[in-house]
Amino acid sequence: MSDNAPRPDLARRRLLMAAPLVVAGGAGVAFWRMLSGMQQGSFDPHDIQAPALNRPVPDFTLPDQLPGQGFGAADLRALKVPVLVNFFASWCIPCIAEMPQLNALKAQLPIWGIAYKDKPADALGFVRRAGNPYARIASDLSGMTAIDWGVSGVPESFLIGPGGVIRWHSAAALDEATAHQTLLPLAASLRT
């Protein structure tokens, strides 16, 4: 080997030293793109491209929170009208914030709730304090049903069309604008 040729171990060290810089640079570019999208209004962190859209609800059966109110996939697949399925928890601050909107919606759209990883007594206390928008309430104490649905956190809502097909999904607390501009028009179109 000549004196001017780089030694293999020196080249490997340089490569290992450069690797973190390349990773940091890639992360920086990704972060910059996200911030640029937010500034232009084209990035919505709550807009999850749910692969479950336009697919049947996953198979599940959940026990009730109130006597006779548990439900499962068979109940949703038997529906002739749309229903909103809302995953919630008593310990979830955004769930508390969305309750007035859910209570305002319940006269226009049936809402079924699934208490996510919540003690039954806590979930029932939460619903009693905040007002009960739910026609039926089930308990997903283990969180496994939420995983099957693709839930990334609470609150999350799914509009289920007749036949048990997921037609809309939101991974954020439901607000008035979303309810009136997106959810209710879509639910109305599914009724005809």
KESELO-163914 format. One record per atom (N, C-alpha, C): atom name; x, y, z; residue number from 1. Coordinates in Angstrom, 3 decimals, m for minus. Layout:
N
CA, X, Y, Z, NUM
...
***
This chain:
192
N, 0.835, m1.168, 0.000, 1
CA, 0.000, 0.000, 0.000, 1
C, 0.883, 1.235, 0.000, 1
N, 0.535, 2.241, m0.804, 2
CA, 1.351, 3.457, m0.839, 2
C, 0.989, 4.346, 0.342, 2
N, 1.847, 5.300, 0.634, 3
CA, 1.626, 6.193, 1.766, 3
C, 0.454, 7.133, 1.524, 3
N, 0.099, 7.442, 0.268, 4
CA, m0.979, 8.373, m0.050, 4
C, m2.359, 7.711, m0.067, 4
N, m2.450, 6.408, m0.172, 5
CA, m3.749, 5.712, m0.231, 5
C, m4.366, 5.675, 1.163, 5
N, m5.676, 5.971, 1.264, 6
CA, m6.319, 5.928, 2.588, 6
C, m6.401, 4.491, 3.097, 6
N, m6.177, 4.350, 4.375, 7
CA, m6.282, 3.030, 4.982, 7
C, m7.764, 2.672, 5.103, 7
N, m8.115, 1.380, 5.002, 8
CA, m9.516, 0.960, 5.075, 8
C, m10.192, 1.373, 6.383, 8
N, m9.486, 1.275, 7.511, 9
CA, m10.118, 1.624, 8.782, 9
C, m10.347, 3.133, 8.882, 9
N, m9.514, 3.961, 8.275, 10
CA, m9.702, 5.403, 8.273, 10
C, m10.917, 5.774, 7.413, 10
N, m11.075, 5.133, 6.274, 11
CA, m12.230, 5.389, 5.408, 11
C, m13.525, 4.975, 6.118, 11
N, m13.493, 3.868, 6.819, 12
CA, m14.672, 3.398, 7.554, 12
C, m15.035, 4.381, 8.665, 12
N, m14.045, 4.919, 9.349, 13
CA, m14.303, 5.901, 10.408, 13
C, m14.930, 7.164, 9.841, 13
N, m14.432, 7.612, 8.714, 14
CA, m15.007, 8.812, 8.082, 14
C, m16.461, 8.573, 7.678, 14
N, m16.724, 7.386, 7.170, 15
CA, m18.087, 7.033, 6.778, 15
C, m18.999, 7.000, 8.004, 15
N, m18.552, 6.406, 9.098, 16
CA, m19.340, 6.345, 10.320, 16
C, m19.565, 7.731, 10.921, 16
N, m18.579, 8.616, 10.773, 17
CA, m18.741, 9.979, 11.266, 17
C, m19.727, 10.758, 10.406, 17
N, m19.792, 10.466, 9.127, 18
CA, m20.692, 11.188, 8.224, 18
C, m22.131, 10.687, 8.317, 18
N, m22.333, 9.437, 8.736, 19
CA, m23.681, 8.852, 8.771, 19
C, m24.655, 9.672, 9.623, 19
N, m24.298, 10.091, 10.849, 20
CA, m25.247, 10.898, 11.637, 20
C, m25.578, 12.235, 10.959, 20
N, m24.604, 12.804, 10.266, 21
CA, m24.871, 14.061, 9.568, 21
C, m25.863, 13.864, 8.429, 21
N, m25.764, 12.759, 7.726, 22
CA, m26.700, 12.454, 6.639, 22
C, m28.101, 12.236, 7.202, 22
N, m28.213, 11.491, 8.289, 23
CA, m29.516, 11.241, 8.918, 23
C, m30.115, 12.553, 9.419, 23
N, m29.314, 13.377, 10.078, 24
CA, m29.798, 14.667, 10.573, 24
C, m30.229, 15.564, 9.421, 24
N, m29.483, 15.540, 8.340, 25
CA, m29.859, 16.337, 7.166, 25
C, m31.176, 15.872, 6.580, 25
N, m31.375, 14.568, 6.493, 26
CA, m32.645, 14.026, 5.981, 26
C, m33.809, 14.401, 6.876, 26
N, m33.615, 14.318, 8.185, 27
CA, m34.666, 14.700, 9.126, 27
C, m34.965, 16.194, 9.016, 27
N, m33.936, 16.986, 8.835, 28
CA, m34.128, 18.425, 8.679, 28
C, m34.938, 18.769, 7.440, 28
N, m34.671, 18.095, 6.344, 29
CA, m35.428, 18.320, 5.114, 29
C, m36.889, 17.919, 5.315, 29
N, m37.142, 16.794, 5.959, 30
CA, m38.514, 16.343, 6.213, 30
C, m39.247, 17.333, 7.114, 30
N, m38.576, 17.823, 8.147, 31
CA, m39.186, 18.797, 9.047, 31
C, m39.481, 20.101, 8.301, 31
N, m38.558, 20.545, 7.464, 32
CA, m38.763, 21.754, 6.679, 32
C, m39.980, 21.609, 5.759, 32
N, m40.116, 20.443, 5.119, 33
CA, m41.270, 20.211, 4.241, 33
C, m42.582, 20.252, 5.025, 33
N, m42.582, 19.672, 6.227, 34
CA, m43.777, 19.690, 7.053, 34
C, m44.135, 21.121, 7.440, 34
N, m43.154, 21.902, 7.871, 35
CA, m43.410, 23.294, 8.245, 35
C, m43.873, 24.122, 7.048, 35
N, m43.292, 23.887, 5.885, 36
CA, m43.724, 24.594, 4.679, 36
C, m45.171, 24.259, 4.361, 36
N, m45.538, 23.007, 4.500, 37
CA, m46.924, 22.601, 4.265, 37
C, m47.874, 23.243, 5.239, 37
N, m47.467, 23.374, 6.502, 38
CA, m48.312, 24.015, 7.507, 38
C, m48.486, 25.492, 7.179, 38
N, m47.418, 26.135, 6.743, 39
CA, m47.487, 27.560, 6.417, 39
C, m48.399, 27.812, 5.225, 39
N, m48.399, 26.908, 4.260, 40
CA, m49.239, 27.054, 3.085, 40
C, m50.648, 26.536, 3.319, 40
N, m50.878, 25.919, 4.479, 41
CA, m52.195, 25.394, 4.789, 41
C, m52.478, 24.038, 4.184, 41
N, m51.462, 23.382, 3.639, 42
CA, m51.690, 22.091, 2.992, 42
C, m51.314, 20.910, 3.877, 42
N, m50.863, 21.159, 5.098, 43
CA, m50.502, 20.066, 6.000, 43
C, m51.448, 20.085, 7.185, 43
N, m52.165, 18.995, 7.399, 44
CA, m53.057, 18.854, 8.534, 44
C, m52.592, 17.653, 9.338, 44
N, m52.048, 17.875, 10.536, 45
CA, m51.523, 16.751, 11.315, 45
C, m52.604, 15.755, 11.737, 45
N, m53.871, 16.161, 11.681, 46
CA, m54.965, 15.261, 12.051, 46
C, m55.503, 14.488, 10.860, 46
N, m55.052, 14.812, 9.669, 47
CA, m55.549, 14.153, 8.464, 47
C, m54.806, 12.840, 8.274, 47
N, m55.416, 11.804, 8.772, 48
CA, m54.814, 10.477, 8.665, 48
C, m55.388, 9.798, 7.440, 48
N, m54.540, 9.333, 6.581, 49
CA, m54.991, 8.611, 5.396, 49
C, m55.326, 7.189, 5.832, 49
N, m56.522, 7.048, 6.360, 50
CA, m56.925, 5.772, 6.946, 50
C, m57.149, 4.723, 5.869, 50
N, m56.410, 3.638, 5.936, 51
CA, m56.613, 2.575, 4.953, 51
C, m57.942, 1.865, 5.146, 51
N, m58.644, 2.150, 6.255, 52
CA, m59.910, 1.484, 6.539, 52
C, m61.081, 2.091, 5.773, 52
N, m60.887, 3.260, 5.177, 53
CA, m61.995, 3.911, 4.483, 53
C, m62.534, 3.021, 3.372, 53
N, m63.859, 2.998, 3.296, 54
CA, m64.601, 2.226, 2.299, 54
C, m64.398, 0.719, 2.441, 54
N, m64.064, 0.302, 3.639, 55
CA, m63.946, m1.124, 3.949, 55
C, m64.923, m1.459, 5.067, 55
N, m65.304, m2.716, 5.181, 56
CA, m66.197, m3.109, 6.280, 56
C, m65.512, m2.924, 7.635, 56
N, m66.328, m2.688, 8.654, 57
CA, m65.772, m2.576, 10.000, 57
C, m65.093, m3.903, 10.360, 57
N, m64.039, m3.855, 11.165, 58
CA, m63.377, m5.103, 11.555, 58
C, m64.283, m5.937, 12.463, 58
N, m64.015, m7.211, 12.524, 59
CA, m64.782, m8.094, 13.403, 59
C, m64.453, m7.777, 14.858, 59
N, m65.507, m7.603, 15.660, 60
CA, m65.333, m7.373, 17.095, 60
C, m66.679, m7.549, 17.788, 60
N, m66.628, m7.798, 19.061, 61
CA, m67.792, m7.796, 19.942, 61
C, m67.314, m7.234, 21.259, 61
N, m67.999, m6.184, 21.734, 62
CA, m67.591, m5.544, 22.982, 62
C, m68.716, m5.589, 24.001, 62
N, m68.354, m5.750, 25.271, 63
CA, m69.371, m5.726, 26.324, 63
C, m69.912, m4.311, 26.517, 63
N, m71.011, m4.241, 27.225, 64
CA, m71.671, m2.951, 27.434, 64
C, m71.085, m2.174, 28.604, 64
N, m71.322, m0.885, 28.585, 65
CA, m71.029, m0.015, 29.725, 65
C, m72.313, 0.150, 30.544, 65
N, m73.453, 0.184, 29.857, 66
CA, m74.764, 0.215, 30.489, 66
C, m75.485, m1.052, 30.071, 66
N, m76.342, m1.605, 30.895, 67
CA, m76.989, m2.872, 30.550, 67
C, m77.662, m2.845, 29.174, 67
N, m77.339, m3.870, 28.371, 68
CA, m77.966, m4.028, 27.070, 68
C, m77.433, m3.136, 25.971, 68
N, m76.303, m2.453, 26.205, 69
CA, m75.825, m1.510, 25.202, 69
C, m74.544, m1.912, 24.493, 69
N, m73.892, m2.974, 24.841, 70
CA, m72.696, m3.394, 24.123, 70
C, m73.033, m3.638, 22.662, 70
N, m72.036, m3.664, 21.821, 71
CA, m72.297, m3.919, 20.403, 71
C, m71.071, m4.495, 19.732, 71
N, m71.258, m4.906, 18.499, 72
CA, m70.170, m5.509, 17.744, 72
C, m70.330, m5.240, 16.265, 72
N, m69.469, m5.862, 15.491, 73
CA, m69.465, m5.678, 14.042, 73
C, m70.802, m6.092, 13.428, 73
N, m71.407, m7.163, 13.935, 74
CA, m72.682, m7.624, 13.381, 74
C, m73.760, m6.553, 13.512, 74
N, m73.765, m5.819, 14.632, 75
CA, m74.742, m4.740, 14.823, 75
C, m74.523, m3.617, 13.817, 75
N, m73.269, m3.271, 13.570, 76
CA, m72.964, m2.201, 12.617, 76
C, m73.262, m2.630, 11.180, 76
N, m73.014, m3.886, 10.872, 77
CA, m73.279, m4.368, 9.511, 77
C, m74.769, m4.477, 9.222, 77
N, m75.594, m4.579, 10.261, 78
CA, m77.043, m4.679, 10.095, 78
C, m77.719, m3.309, 9.951, 78
N, m76.966, m2.244, 10.105, 79
CA, m77.542, m0.898, 10.052, 79
C, m78.101, m0.567, 8.668, 79
N, m79.199, 0.167, 8.671, 80
CA, m79.800, 0.672, 7.425, 80
C, m79.571, 2.180, 7.286, 80
N, m79.073, 2.797, 8.346, 81
CA, m78.785, 4.236, 8.353, 81
C, m77.359, 4.448, 8.866, 81
N, m76.744, 5.586, 8.536, 82
CA, m75.380, 5.830, 9.034, 82
C, m75.367, 6.062, 10.548, 82
N, m74.250, 5.720, 11.158, 83
CA, m74.039, 5.956, 12.588, 83
C, m72.590, 6.397, 12.786, 83
N, m72.379, 7.270, 13.744, 84
CA, m71.029, 7.724, 14.078, 84
C, m70.526, 6.885, 15.246, 84
N, m69.389, 6.227, 15.075, 85
CA, m68.755, 5.475, 16.160, 85
C, m67.616, 6.346, 16.681, 85
N, m67.669, 6.633, 17.988, 86
CA, m66.714, 7.544, 18.611, 86
C, m65.942, 6.815, 19.714, 86
N, m64.617, 6.732, 19.555, 87
CA, m63.757, 6.191, 20.599, 87
C, m63.419, 7.331, 21.554, 87
N, m63.637, 7.121, 22.847, 88
CA, m63.425, 8.171, 23.843, 88
C, m62.854, 7.561, 25.122, 88
N, m62.427, 8.433, 26.041, 89
CA, m61.965, 7.996, 27.359, 89
C, m62.172, 9.127, 28.359, 89
N, m62.421, 8.767, 29.592, 90
CA, m62.656, 9.778, 30.629, 90
C, m61.397, 10.585, 30.933, 90
N, m60.227, 10.005, 30.682, 91
CA, m58.952, 10.664, 30.983, 91
C, m58.445, 11.521, 29.818, 91
N, m59.219, 11.625, 28.760, 92
CA, m58.807, 12.312, 27.528, 92
C, m59.345, 13.743, 27.495, 92
N, m58.454, 14.727, 27.519, 93
CA, m58.861, 16.139, 27.517, 93
C, m59.580, 16.518, 26.217, 93
N, m59.083, 16.152, 25.026, 94
CA, m59.832, 16.480, 23.806, 94
C, m61.221, 15.816, 23.761, 94
N, m61.380, 14.678, 24.435, 95
CA, m62.702, 14.028, 24.501, 95
C, m63.686, 14.910, 25.262, 95
N, m63.203, 15.531, 26.326, 96
CA, m64.047, 16.452, 27.094, 96
C, m64.432, 17.633, 26.209, 96
N, m63.475, 18.143, 25.450, 97
CA, m63.726, 19.303, 24.598, 97
C, m64.733, 19.010, 23.487, 97
N, m64.791, 17.766, 22.997, 98
CA, m65.704, 17.469, 21.897, 98
C, m67.109, 17.082, 22.356, 98
N, m67.313, 16.857, 23.639, 99
CA, m68.619, 16.409, 24.118, 99
C, m69.767, 17.369, 23.799, 99
N, m69.604, 18.690, 23.932, 100
CA, m70.721, 19.563, 23.549, 100
C, m71.114, 19.398, 22.073, 100
N, m70.136, 19.190, 21.196, 101
CA, m70.441, 18.996, 19.774, 101
C, m71.152, 17.663, 19.556, 101
N, m70.699, 16.624, 20.227, 102
CA, m71.370, 15.328, 20.103, 102
C, m72.807, 15.408, 20.627, 102
N, m73.007, 16.106, 21.736, 103
CA, m74.358, 16.261, 22.271, 103
C, m75.247, 17.050, 21.319, 103
N, m74.675, 18.025, 20.611, 104
CA, m75.448, 18.791, 19.628, 104
C, m75.783, 17.940, 18.399, 104
N, m74.922, 16.992, 18.077, 105
CA, m75.127, 16.140, 16.892, 105
C, m76.106, 14.994, 17.099, 105
N, m76.294, 14.572, 18.344, 106
CA, m77.030, 13.331, 18.584, 106
C, m78.460, 13.351, 18.058, 106
N, m79.067, 14.519, 17.901, 107
CA, m80.427, 14.592, 17.348, 107
C, m80.425, 14.398, 15.828, 107
N, m79.273, 14.621, 15.188, 108
CA, m79.186, 14.538, 13.732, 108
C, m78.537, 13.257, 13.229, 108
N, m77.759, 12.603, 14.103, 109
CA, m77.006, 11.423, 13.695, 109
C, m76.819, 10.507, 14.902, 109
N, m77.214, 9.240, 14.798, 110
CA, m76.977, 8.333, 15.934, 110
C, m75.476, 8.199, 16.200, 110
N, m75.106, 8.212, 17.477, 111
CA, m73.705, 8.105, 17.873, 111
C, m73.566, 6.933, 18.828, 111
N, m72.654, 6.041, 18.517, 112
CA, m72.338, 4.917, 19.392, 112
C, m70.928, 5.137, 19.921, 112
N, m70.746, 4.994, 21.215, 113
CA, m69.449, 5.241, 21.825, 113
C, m68.736, 3.965, 22.220, 113
N, m67.404, 4.019, 22.136, 114
CA, m66.560, 2.933, 22.620, 114
C, m65.565, 3.540, 23.605, 114
N, m65.688, 3.142, 24.867, 115
CA, m64.779, 3.621, 25.909, 115
C, m63.452, 2.885, 25.755, 115
N, m62.411, 3.647, 25.450, 116
CA, m61.094, 3.100, 25.129, 116
C, m60.214, 3.046, 26.373, 116
N, m59.784, 1.823, 26.747, 117
CA, m58.859, 1.621, 27.870, 117
C, m59.269, 2.425, 29.101, 117
N, m60.542, 2.341, 29.439, 118
CA, m61.080, 3.119, 30.541, 118
C, m61.824, 2.214, 31.505, 118
N, m61.693, 2.472, 32.770, 119
CA, m62.451, 1.725, 33.769, 119
C, m63.935, 2.021, 33.542, 119
N, m64.770, 0.998, 33.577, 120
CA, m66.198, 1.223, 33.318, 120
C, m66.823, 2.306, 34.198, 120
N, m66.504, 2.330, 35.479, 121
CA, m67.080, 3.337, 36.372, 121
C, m66.630, 4.747, 35.967, 121
N, m65.369, 4.883, 35.567, 122
CA, m64.865, 6.197, 35.142, 122
C, m65.534, 6.654, 33.856, 122
N, m65.685, 5.727, 32.902, 123
CA, m66.325, 6.080, 31.628, 123
C, m67.779, 6.495, 31.842, 123
N, m68.498, 5.761, 32.668, 124
CA, m69.897, 6.110, 32.933, 124
C, m70.010, 7.440, 33.676, 124
N, m69.113, 7.680, 34.618, 125
CA, m69.110, 8.960, 35.321, 125
C, m68.840, 10.115, 34.368, 125
N, m67.917, 9.921, 33.459, 126
CA, m67.597, 10.940, 32.453, 126
C, m68.819, 11.267, 31.603, 126
N, m69.498, 10.225, 31.131, 127
CA, m70.667, 10.422, 30.272, 127
C, m71.802, 11.092, 31.048, 127
N, m71.966, 10.725, 32.299, 128
CA, m73.026, 11.351, 33.114, 128
C, m72.737, 12.828, 33.372, 128
N, m71.467, 13.165, 33.620, 129
CA, m71.093, 14.568, 33.879, 129
C, m71.181, 15.421, 32.621, 129
N, m70.698, 14.888, 31.504, 130
CA, m70.600, 15.675, 30.265, 130
C, m71.884, 15.650, 29.440, 130
N, m72.817, 14.800, 29.794, 131
CA, m74.010, 14.595, 28.975, 131
C, m73.757, 13.400, 28.080, 131
N, m74.774, 12.593, 27.899, 132
CA, m74.587, 11.350, 27.153, 132
C, m75.070, 11.495, 25.716, 132
N, m74.147, 11.627, 24.755, 133
CA, m74.561, 11.715, 23.354, 133
C, m74.763, 10.346, 22.705, 133
N, m74.440, 9.275, 23.433, 134
CA, m74.366, 7.945, 22.842, 134
C, m75.680, 7.172, 22.954, 134
N, m76.116, 6.616, 21.830, 135
CA, m77.268, 5.722, 21.832, 135
C, m76.875, 4.374, 22.423, 135
N, m75.624, 3.969, 22.209, 136
CA, m75.073, 2.737, 22.762, 136
C, m73.639, 3.002, 23.176, 136
N, m73.212, 2.336, 24.247, 137
CA, m71.837, 2.494, 24.730, 137
C, m71.256, 1.110, 24.991, 137
N, m70.080, 0.855, 24.436, 138
CA, m69.372, m0.404, 24.652, 138
C, m68.031, m0.115, 25.319, 138
N, m67.408, m1.142, 25.846, 139
CA, m66.150, m0.995, 26.573, 139
C, m65.029, m1.776, 25.888, 139
N, m63.971, m1.063, 25.507, 140
CA, m62.768, m1.686, 24.945, 140
C, m61.644, m1.534, 25.966, 140
N, m61.771, m2.268, 27.060, 141
CA, m60.834, m2.139, 28.172, 141
C, m59.405, m2.507, 27.776, 141
N, m59.244, m3.523, 26.929, 142
CA, m57.899, m3.958, 26.528, 142
C, m57.298, m3.069, 25.438, 142
N, m58.132, m2.378, 24.684, 143
CA, m57.652, m1.563, 23.576, 143
C, m57.434, m2.336, 22.285, 143
N, m57.699, m3.621, 22.291, 144
CA, m57.443, m4.446, 21.099, 144
C, m58.403, m4.115, 19.944, 144
N, m59.653, m3.799, 20.258, 145
CA, m60.588, m3.426, 19.193, 145
C, m60.142, m2.131, 18.534, 145
N, m59.677, m1.185, 19.328, 146
CA, m59.182, 0.077, 18.769, 146
C, m58.024, m0.171, 17.811, 146
N, m57.152, m1.094, 18.158, 147
CA, m56.039, m1.433, 17.266, 147
C, m56.566, m1.985, 15.950, 147
N, m57.564, m2.862, 16.030, 148
CA, m58.155, m3.425, 14.807, 148
C, m58.778, m2.352, 13.922, 148
N, m59.307, m1.312, 14.539, 149
CA, m59.910, m0.206, 13.787, 149
C, m58.843, 0.755, 13.244, 149
N, m57.633, 0.682, 13.766, 150
CA, m56.578, 1.601, 13.342, 150
C, m56.549, 2.881, 14.149, 150
N, m57.117, 2.860, 15.341, 151
CA, m57.155, 4.049, 16.190, 151
C, m55.741, 4.364, 16.673, 151
N, m55.353, 5.635, 16.524, 152
CA, m54.021, 6.055, 16.959, 152
C, m54.063, 6.792, 18.282, 152
N, m55.238, 7.136, 18.748, 153
CA, m55.415, 7.851, 20.007, 153
C, m56.865, 8.290, 20.106, 153
N, m57.236, 8.807, 21.258, 154
CA, m58.612, 9.268, 21.418, 154
C, m58.629, 10.774, 21.531, 154
N, m59.690, 11.418, 21.068, 155
CA, m60.865, 10.840, 20.443, 155
C, m60.629, 10.553, 18.955, 155
N, m61.303, 9.549, 18.477, 156
CA, m61.365, 9.261, 17.043, 156
C, m62.784, 8.871, 16.708, 156
N, m63.226, 9.308, 15.542, 157
CA, m64.597, 9.044, 15.112, 157
C, m64.608, 8.430, 13.726, 157
N, m65.561, 7.536, 13.504, 158
CA, m65.742, 6.849, 12.230, 158
C, m67.210, 6.938, 11.846, 158
N, m67.499, 7.387, 10.638, 159
CA, m68.869, 7.350, 10.133, 159
C, m69.053, 6.009, 9.445, 159
N, m70.014, 5.249, 9.941, 160
CA, m70.295, 3.925, 9.400, 160
C, m71.561, 4.019, 8.560, 160
N, m71.454, 3.639, 7.306, 161
CA, m72.599, 3.664, 6.410, 161
C, m73.409, 2.390, 6.522, 161
N, m74.570, 2.382, 5.874, 162
CA, m75.384, 1.166, 5.869, 162
C, m74.552, m0.035, 5.410, 162
N, m74.779, m1.160, 6.065, 163
CA, m74.025, m2.359, 5.744, 163
C, m72.719, m2.478, 6.501, 163
N, m72.397, m1.471, 7.337, 164
CA, m71.189, m1.560, 8.160, 164
C, m69.904, m1.184, 7.458, 164
N, m69.976, m0.250, 6.502, 165
CA, m68.784, 0.184, 5.768, 165
C, m68.309, 1.526, 6.325, 165
N, m67.018, 1.632, 6.590, 166
CA, m66.430, 2.875, 7.114, 166
C, m66.353, 3.893, 5.978, 166
N, m67.050, 5.012, 6.130, 167
CA, m67.115, 6.033, 5.073, 167
C, m66.336, 7.299, 5.396, 167
N, m65.989, 7.511, 6.654, 168
CA, m65.271, 8.723, 7.047, 168
C, m64.556, 8.450, 8.354, 168
N, m63.431, 9.110, 8.559, 169
CA, m62.626, 8.910, 9.763, 169
C, m61.970, 10.228, 10.151, 169
N, m61.986, 10.536, 11.437, 170
CA, m61.289, 11.705, 11.947, 170
C, m60.523, 11.319, 13.200, 170
N, m59.256, 11.712, 13.247, 171
CA, m58.400, 11.428, 14.401, 171
C, m58.206, 12.683, 15.240, 171
N, m59.280, 13.440, 15.404, 172
CA, m59.223, 14.667, 16.191, 172
C, m60.574, 14.874, 16.857, 172
N, m60.588, 15.758, 17.843, 173
CA, m61.863, 16.099, 18.480, 173
C, m62.777, 16.727, 17.430, 173
N, m64.014, 16.308, 17.426, 174
CA, m64.982, 16.792, 16.449, 174
C, m65.362, 18.229, 16.785, 174
N, m65.267, 19.107, 15.802, 175
CA, m65.660, 20.501, 16.015, 175
C, m66.866, 20.830, 15.133, 175
N, m67.439, 22.007, 15.362, 176
CA, m68.654, 22.397, 14.650, 176
C, m68.435, 22.492, 13.140, 176
N, m67.315, 23.053, 12.733, 177
CA, m67.047, 23.201, 11.291, 177
C, m66.978, 21.839, 10.607, 177
N, m66.238, 20.904, 11.191, 178
CA, m66.128, 19.569, 10.602, 178
C, m67.483, 18.878, 10.579, 178
N, m68.235, 19.025, 11.662, 179
CA, m69.543, 18.378, 11.744, 179
C, m70.479, 18.880, 10.649, 179
N, m70.528, 20.187, 10.453, 180
CA, m71.502, 20.756, 9.518, 180
C, m71.021, 20.804, 8.070, 180
N, m69.718, 20.900, 7.865, 181
CA, m69.215, 20.992, 6.494, 181
C, m68.876, 19.631, 5.887, 181
N, m68.558, 18.655, 6.716, 182
CA, m68.114, 17.358, 6.196, 182
C, m69.002, 16.211, 6.653, 182
N, m69.113, 16.039, 7.958, 183
CA, m69.764, 14.857, 8.518, 183
C, m71.259, 14.773, 8.191, 183
N, m72.024, 15.816, 8.515, 184
CA, m73.473, 15.761, 8.289, 184
C, m73.845, 15.675, 6.821, 184
N, m73.193, 16.433, 5.914, 185
CA, m73.514, 16.232, 4.485, 185
C, m73.228, 14.815, 3.987, 185
N, m72.126, 14.235, 4.440, 186
CA, m71.807, 12.868, 4.042, 186
C, m72.832, 11.886, 4.608, 186
N, m73.210, 12.068, 5.859, 187
CA, m74.228, 11.199, 6.468, 187
C, m75.554, 11.319, 5.713, 187
N, m75.918, 12.527, 5.318, 188
CA, m77.160, 12.730, 4.569, 188
C, m77.101, 12.020, 3.228, 188
N, m75.957, 12.055, 2.571, 189
CA, m75.827, 11.390, 1.267, 189
C, m75.913, 9.871, 1.400, 189
N, m75.550, 9.341, 2.566, 190
CA, m75.602, 7.897, 2.787, 190
C, m77.013, 7.417, 3.117, 190
N, m77.902, 8.341, 3.441, 191
CA, m79.290, 7.982, 3.764, 191
C, m80.125, 7.775, 2.509, 191
N, m79.662, 8.301, 1.384, 192
CA, m80.495, 8.219, 0.168, 192
C, m80.105, 7.046, m0.695, 192
***
